Amino acid sequence: MFSDLNGRTAVITGGARGLGFSIATALAAQGVDVALLDLLPAVHASAERLAAEHGVRSVGITVDVTDAEAVEAAFSTAETELGAPSLLVTAAGITIWGDSVDVAPETWRKVLAVNLDGTFFAAQSFARRAIAAGRPASAVFISSMSAFIVNQPQFQASYNTSKAAVSHLASSLAVEWAPSGVRVNAIAPGYFLSDMTREFTEANPDLAAEWTAAIPAGRMGQPEDLHGLVLLLASDASSYLTGQSLVIDGGYTALCPPPPHPTRPSAHQTRGPTMTDPDPHGDPAPDLAGDAAWGTRRRRFVEARSGAVERAWAPRPVRVDDGPSIGRRQIELRHLGGLETTVEVDQFLDLGEASWNGDVVSFVAPTTAPHAESWARRWQGGLLTTCGLTAVGVAPEAEGGMHGRASRIPATLTRSEGRWTPEGRYELLVDGLLREGAVFQQNLTVTRGIRAEVGVARIRLHDVVRNEGFVAEPVRLLYHVNLGWPLLHGGAVVAAEAEPSGGPDSSGPQDDGRWRRVIGEPEPAADERVDALDAVAGPDGWSTATLVGEAGTVSIRFRPEQLPFLTVWRSTAAGSYALGVEPGTCWPSHAVGPDRGKVGRIVEPGESFEVDLEIAFEPATDDVGD
């Protein structure tokens, strides 16, 4: 039907998976050679699959679409491999849900950077080549019906704003480039079931039912529903069509207004304020005065469908009755938007084994037992291990041994409960008291609070460290966040808002000021690497370290005024394949770095200080329409 497409070259951003890859298959079926651009390392395998299944040339290029120079370089590579492109589809994008009054500046900028800047940079590099080639060309931007309406019940003003800008950008560039033969249009999808959206709707069936009930067609869109429109806009059959945004939504926006939604969003309808998902829309302006009323309504909505919420959602105490940890107390935190973990009551209220969407993602150490003779034989791994309080790193047994005594200190549990918040969110709370002390020696206490919300893949930790003794004490405290496969894999990237300390293993940051390293594949007997860094605060006062891979993104956030030192431990040894992201009041004693990072924080008698730490999980970026 679109035979004129045969032999042409297309570039698709966000093409590794989801709607972007689906569109690529439609073009490849018409004989189009395709360059796939994506942040995910899986883009290379996707290109190989495309070539094998459709007999076309295809290349996968890893690129961050928010980096204009990197995008230009990616287009140069695509042109070298496949020839000058005459088709462009911009399918890279993200959405992050959250009340507008709470959205951090960097979160707002991130959404606009990926959705709007990424679209413009790709269009710019595309048009340069198309105009230089002197041949007709067509660009198709993936916008959203949220460019024209405000969806409910979810909140995401940044997404709506970015997509409205994308649609207007299409019109603007269409007028500007029409004399050169470059057409620019936008497709504005409604609710579509990409791979990632399907995972989300399966985890949030109530919200999915609300969306579907408001669609006259009676269903959400399938990726294949976009194929015909994309092919039409790409082909010469639409040679007189430019500057338009075409809505494809099963009739959703034809209703004015759409059917009312029974619930207002809460974080447990999403993966939380840090949720990144493939375009499941919208954000009405928050009505703070109505929060309590909406919260009550949401609670009653859930209670009508679940007879005993606390039995399903509240923290659940268990005791291990077999294996190396036999007899130890644990508290299970479940239903956290795909995240599940345990609180290790007999290990400083640390976080034990963690799973994300069914995969174990914390490092699981091949060790003997929690009471074995050395750290290397007793450390069980887990999502978070507290090191300290008097020693971090290599230390004599008189000072607690390797990484101190913290992980061997049991907690006095003071609270473990679930409760509804006034906003209709179900919160999980675990609190406890820990003490490291000795007669005639230090007497330090830590009051730890752990918070989570049902449906939100994030855990927040708040510690109050107090010197209950009568002489000043150095507090060496390190939060050892441990990540493993499949989040950790060859090609995954660990990055941090941090500066190198000056040690030989801590070379300079990248051009954007963020320190980063690419993880290697496991190898027998590979050496471990320890990087000592100085944490740097972002615009909101927090410092963020991330691991970005094919399975998703993990973010560790902390405040540099509380934890000024960051250690990144990388082990690519086969069988001990792990990554440690470790903010602290010091670096480990064995890390190569200046002495200023080994002292710890001096706490006067009766003095205390606070520590805040967040660990959040986000799906792999698959933002390619709604």
Secondary structure as UniProt FT lines:
FT   HELIX           3..5
FT   TURN            6..7
FT   STRAND          9..13
FT   HELIX           18..28
FT   TURN            29..31
FT   STRAND          33..38
FT   TURN            41..42
FT   HELIX           43..54
FT   STRAND          58..62
FT   TURN            65..66
FT   HELIX           68..82
FT   STRAND          87..90
FT   STRAND          95..96
FT   HELIX           100..102
FT   HELIX           105..112
FT   HELIX           113..117
FT   HELIX           118..133
FT   STRAND          137..142
FT   HELIX           145..147
FT   HELIX           157..177
FT   HELIX           178..180
FT   STRAND          182..189
FT   HELIX           195..203
FT   HELIX           205..213
FT   TURN            216..217
FT   HELIX           223..226
FT   HELIX           227..234
FT   HELIX           236..238
FT   TURN            239..240
FT   STRAND          245..248
FT   TURN            250..251
FT   HELIX           252..254
FT   HELIX           267..269
FT   TURN            270..271
FT   TURN            273..274
FT   STRAND          276..277
FT   HELIX           288..290
FT   HELIX           291..303
FT   TURN            304..305
FT   HELIX           309..313
FT   STRAND          316..319
FT   TURN            324..327
FT   STRAND          329..336
FT   TURN            337..338
FT   STRAND          339..344
FT   TURN            345..349
FT   STRAND          350..356
FT   TURN            357..358
FT   STRAND          359..360
FT   TURN            370..371
FT   HELIX           375..378
FT   STRAND          384..389
FT   HELIX           397..399
FT   TURN            402..403
FT   HELIX           406..408
FT   STRAND          412..420
FT   TURN            422..423
FT   STRAND          426..437
FT   TURN            439..440
FT   STRAND          443..453
FT   TURN            454..455
FT   STRAND          458..467
FT   STRAND          473..483
FT   TURN            485..487
FT   TURN            490..491
FT   STRAND          493..496
FT   STRAND          498..500
FT   TURN            504..505
FT   TURN            511..512
FT   STRAND          515..518
FT   TURN            524..525
FT   STRAND          529..535
FT   TURN            539..540
FT   STRAND          543..549
FT   TURN            550..551
FT   STRAND          552..558
FT   TURN            560..562
FT   STRAND          565..573
FT   TURN            574..575
FT   STRAND          576..584
FT   TURN            589..590
FT   HELIX           595..597
FT   STRAND          601..603
FT   TURN            605..606
FT   STRAND          608..618
//
